[in-house]
């Protein structure tokens, strides 16, 4: 088979398209996870009185996520945490493996976790969306949730700062 053969060219083009689709998803997940971590850090900093002591142990996302999960007031039962963990597993697979099947499996788990959060009509629409779209939107939803937790923590902090006299 010669590289100029039409069948060979067709296969090269298909492989290039698949690679671009995977790279688009990878970039969406890596960028989206970074947004999630930024919101997570903001929540932790607003929740802890001396977050610098926590960050001295150089926590990873999972450690920070579990701390946030335990600090979230009445959000510990929210099923969005399962989506956060699914995205984190996908992000780690993307960052540490080249196995397309492993990435696809984690991506399916993200899709399923995201769709479970939606109402029936929105879920039906989401089922038809591309992997890239699902990855982007799922990360945005999680980042928004974590940012809302951060806003709640900042409000609690303002109340404490206004009313707590403490020992000087």
C-alpha contacts under 8 A as a table, 3 or more apart, distances in Angstrom:
res1	aa1	res2	aa2	distance
1	X	5	X	6.88
1	X	8	X	7.43
2	X	5	X	5.48
2	X	8	X	7.35
3	X	8	X	6.02
3	X	9	X	6.70
4	X	8	X	7.04
4	X	9	X	6.58
5	X	8	X	5.26
5	X	9	X	6.17
6	X	9	X	5.05
6	X	10	X	6.09
7	X	10	X	5.02
7	X	11	X	6.37
8	X	11	X	5.15
8	X	12	X	6.25
9	X	12	X	5.01
9	X	13	X	6.14
10	X	13	X	5.15
10	X	14	X	6.23
11	X	14	X	5.03
11	X	15	X	6.14
12	X	15	X	5.16
12	X	16	X	6.19
13	X	16	X	5.09
13	X	17	X	6.19
14	X	17	X	5.13
14	X	18	X	6.18
15	X	18	X	5.10
15	X	19	X	6.12
16	X	19	X	5.06
16	X	20	X	6.19
17	X	20	X	5.12
17	X	21	X	6.22
18	X	21	X	5.12
18	X	22	X	6.19
19	X	22	X	5.13
19	X	23	X	6.02
20	X	23	X	5.01
20	X	24	X	6.03
21	X	24	X	5.14
21	X	25	X	6.35
21	X	132	X	7.67
22	X	25	X	5.16
22	X	26	X	6.09
23	X	26	X	4.92
23	X	27	X	6.07
24	X	27	X	5.27
24	X	28	X	6.17
24	X	132	X	6.39
25	X	28	X	5.04
25	X	29	X	6.12
25	X	131	X	6.61
25	X	132	X	4.64
25	X	135	X	6.71
26	X	29	X	5.19
26	X	30	X	6.09
26	X	91	X	7.86
26	X	94	X	6.49
27	X	30	X	5.17
27	X	31	X	5.98
28	X	31	X	5.34
28	X	32	X	5.79
28	X	132	X	6.63
28	X	135	X	6.33
28	X	136	X	5.56
29	X	32	X	5.01
29	X	33	X	5.80
29	X	87	X	7.49
29	X	90	X	7.73
29	X	91	X	6.15
29	X	135	X	5.92
29	X	136	X	6.70
29	X	139	X	7.15
30	X	33	X	5.23
30	X	34	X	6.23
30	X	91	X	6.23
31	X	34	X	5.12
31	X	35	X	6.46
32	X	35	X	5.09
32	X	36	X	6.30
32	X	135	X	7.88
32	X	136	X	6.38
32	X	139	X	4.94
32	X	140	X	6.61
32	X	143	X	7.79
33	X	36	X	4.87
33	X	37	X	6.14
33	X	87	X	7.35
33	X	88	X	7.21
33	X	91	X	7.10
33	X	139	X	6.33
34	X	37	X	5.06
34	X	38	X	6.17
35	X	38	X	5.08
35	X	39	X	6.35
35	X	139	X	7.77
35	X	140	X	7.85
35	X	143	X	6.07
36	X	39	X	5.24
36	X	40	X	6.09
36	X	139	X	6.82
36	X	140	X	7.71
36	X	142	X	6.43
36	X	143	X	4.32
36	X	146	X	6.96
37	X	40	X	4.80
37	X	41	X	6.04
37	X	61	X	6.89
37	X	143	X	7.80
38	X	41	X	5.18
38	X	42	X	6.31
39	X	42	X	5.04
39	X	43	X	6.25
39	X	143	X	6.05
39	X	144	X	7.90
39	X	146	X	5.48
39	X	147	X	5.07
39	X	150	X	7.03
40	X	43	X	5.11
40	X	44	X	6.27
40	X	64	X	7.25
40	X	65	X	7.11
40	X	68	X	7.23
40	X	143	X	7.91
40	X	146	X	5.76
40	X	147	X	7.25
40	X	150	X	7.50
41	X	44	X	5.08
41	X	45	X	6.05
41	X	64	X	7.67
42	X	45	X	5.18
42	X	46	X	6.18
42	X	147	X	7.55
42	X	150	X	5.91
43	X	46	X	5.19
43	X	47	X	6.03
43	X	68	X	7.29
43	X	146	X	7.00
43	X	147	X	7.00
43	X	149	X	6.16
43	X	150	X	3.84
43	X	151	X	7.50
43	X	153	X	6.48
43	X	154	X	7.95
44	X	47	X	4.97
44	X	48	X	6.01
44	X	51	X	6.95
44	X	64	X	7.68
44	X	67	X	7.87
44	X	68	X	6.50
44	X	150	X	7.48
45	X	48	X	5.61
45	X	49	X	7.57
45	X	50	X	7.75
45	X	51	X	5.39
46	X	49	X	7.49
46	X	150	X	6.51
46	X	153	X	5.51
46	X	154	X	5.40
46	X	157	X	6.86
47	X	71	X	7.45
47	X	150	X	7.77
47	X	153	X	5.40
47	X	154	X	7.34
47	X	157	X	7.28
48	X	51	X	5.22
50	X	53	X	5.96
50	X	54	X	7.48
51	X	54	X	5.09
51	X	55	X	6.31
52	X	55	X	5.09
52	X	56	X	6.28
53	X	56	X	5.28
53	X	57	X	7.57
54	X	57	X	6.07
54	X	58	X	7.73
54	X	59	X	7.70
55	X	58	X	5.19
55	X	59	X	6.30
56	X	59	X	7.97
59	X	62	X	7.90
59	X	63	X	5.67
59	X	64	X	6.27
60	X	63	X	5.41
60	X	64	X	6.30
61	X	64	X	5.08
61	X	65	X	5.83
61	X	88	X	7.98
62	X	65	X	4.92
62	X	66	X	6.12
62	X	88	X	7.94
63	X	66	X	5.26
63	X	67	X	6.24
64	X	67	X	5.08
64	X	68	X	6.14
65	X	68	X	5.04
65	X	69	X	5.98
66	X	69	X	4.85
66	X	70	X	6.19
67	X	70	X	5.19
67	X	71	X	6.22
68	X	71	X	4.94
68	X	72	X	5.93
69	X	72	X	5.49
69	X	75	X	7.45
69	X	76	X	5.63
69	X	81	X	7.82
70	X	76	X	6.62
72	X	75	X	5.25
72	X	76	X	6.08
72	X	149	X	6.68
73	X	76	X	7.15
74	X	77	X	7.08
75	X	78	X	5.21
76	X	81	X	7.99
78	X	81	X	6.28
79	X	82	X	5.62
79	X	83	X	7.33
79	X	117	X	7.31
80	X	83	X	5.10
80	X	84	X	6.37
80	X	117	X	7.07
80	X	142	X	7.07
81	X	84	X	4.91
81	X	85	X	6.27
82	X	85	X	5.16
82	X	86	X	6.11
82	X	113	X	6.70
83	X	86	X	4.92
83	X	87	X	6.11
83	X	110	X	6.30
83	X	113	X	5.22
83	X	114	X	6.13
83	X	138	X	7.56
83	X	142	X	7.49
84	X	87	X	5.28
84	X	88	X	6.19
84	X	139	X	7.90
84	X	142	X	6.24
85	X	88	X	4.93
85	X	89	X	6.18
86	X	89	X	5.17
86	X	90	X	6.26
86	X	106	X	7.10
86	X	109	X	6.37
86	X	110	X	5.31
86	X	113	X	7.27
87	X	90	X	5.00
87	X	91	X	6.01
87	X	106	X	7.97
87	X	107	X	8.00
87	X	110	X	5.94
87	X	138	X	7.97
87	X	139	X	7.31
88	X	91	X	4.98
88	X	92	X	6.13
89	X	92	X	5.14
89	X	93	X	6.16
89	X	106	X	6.84
90	X	93	X	5.09
90	X	94	X	6.12
90	X	103	X	6.53
90	X	106	X	5.10
90	X	107	X	6.33
90	X	110	X	7.63
91	X	94	X	5.12
91	X	95	X	6.09
92	X	95	X	5.05
92	X	96	X	6.01
93	X	96	X	5.32
93	X	97	X	5.42
93	X	102	X	7.18
93	X	103	X	6.22
93	X	106	X	7.77
94	X	97	X	5.73
94	X	98	X	6.96
94	X	103	X	6.40
98	X	103	X	8.00
99	X	102	X	5.35
99	X	103	X	6.38
100	X	103	X	5.05
100	X	104	X	6.04
101	X	104	X	5.00
101	X	105	X	6.13
102	X	105	X	5.12
102	X	106	X	6.34
103	X	106	X	5.22
103	X	107	X	6.03
104	X	107	X	4.95
104	X	108	X	6.15
105	X	108	X	5.19
105	X	109	X	6.45
106	X	109	X	5.01
106	X	110	X	6.35
107	X	110	X	5.01
107	X	111	X	6.19
107	X	131	X	7.39
107	X	135	X	7.81
108	X	111	X	4.99
108	X	112	X	6.11
109	X	112	X	5.10
109	X	113	X	6.04
110	X	113	X	5.09
110	X	114	X	5.99
110	X	135	X	7.44
110	X	138	X	7.70
111	X	114	X	5.18
111	X	115	X	6.09
111	X	131	X	7.74
111	X	134	X	6.37
111	X	135	X	7.64
112	X	115	X	5.20
112	X	116	X	6.20
113	X	116	X	5.26
113	X	117	X	6.87
114	X	117	X	5.46
114	X	118	X	7.10
114	X	134	X	7.79
114	X	138	X	6.11
115	X	118	X	5.32
115	X	123	X	5.24
115	X	126	X	6.71
115	X	127	X	7.48
116	X	119	X	7.90
116	X	123	X	7.48
118	X	121	X	7.97
118	X	122	X	5.81
118	X	123	X	5.34
119	X	122	X	5.50
119	X	123	X	5.90
120	X	123	X	5.07
120	X	124	X	6.21
121	X	124	X	5.25
121	X	125	X	6.59
122	X	125	X	5.17
122	X	126	X	6.09
123	X	126	X	4.95
123	X	127	X	6.17
124	X	127	X	5.35
124	X	128	X	7.20
125	X	128	X	5.62
125	X	129	X	6.98
126	X	129	X	5.21
126	X	134	X	7.36
129	X	133	X	6.24
129	X	134	X	6.57
130	X	133	X	5.20
130	X	134	X	6.31
131	X	134	X	5.13
131	X	135	X	6.04
132	X	135	X	5.14
132	X	136	X	6.15
133	X	136	X	5.19
133	X	137	X	6.06
134	X	137	X	5.25
134	X	138	X	5.78
135	X	138	X	5.27
135	X	139	X	6.15
136	X	139	X	5.34
136	X	140	X	6.21
137	X	140	X	4.96
137	X	141	X	6.07
138	X	141	X	5.14
138	X	142	X	6.26
139	X	142	X	5.13
139	X	143	X	6.02
140	X	143	X	5.02
140	X	144	X	6.00
141	X	144	X	5.09
141	X	145	X	6.21
142	X	145	X	5.00
142	X	146	X	6.18
143	X	146	X	5.12
143	X	147	X	6.01
144	X	147	X	4.97
144	X	148	X	6.12
145	X	148	X	5.10
145	X	149	X	6.39
146	X	149	X	4.98
146	X	150	X	6.26
147	X	150	X	4.88
147	X	151	X	6.24
148	X	151	X	5.01
148	X	152	X	6.27
149	X	152	X	5.08
149	X	153	X	6.21
150	X	153	X	5.03
150	X	154	X	6.14
151	X	154	X	5.07
151	X	155	X	6.26
152	X	155	X	5.12
152	X	156	X	6.30
153	X	156	X	5.04
153	X	157	X	6.07
154	X	157	X	4.93
154	X	158	X	6.23
155	X	158	X	5.14
155	X	159	X	6.46
156	X	159	X	5.16
156	X	160	X	6.26
157	X	160	X	5.06
157	X	161	X	6.01
158	X	161	X	5.05
158	X	162	X	6.11
159	X	162	X	5.16
159	X	163	X	6.21
160	X	163	X	5.31
160	X	164	X	5.33
161	X	164	X	5.71
165	X	168	X	7.96
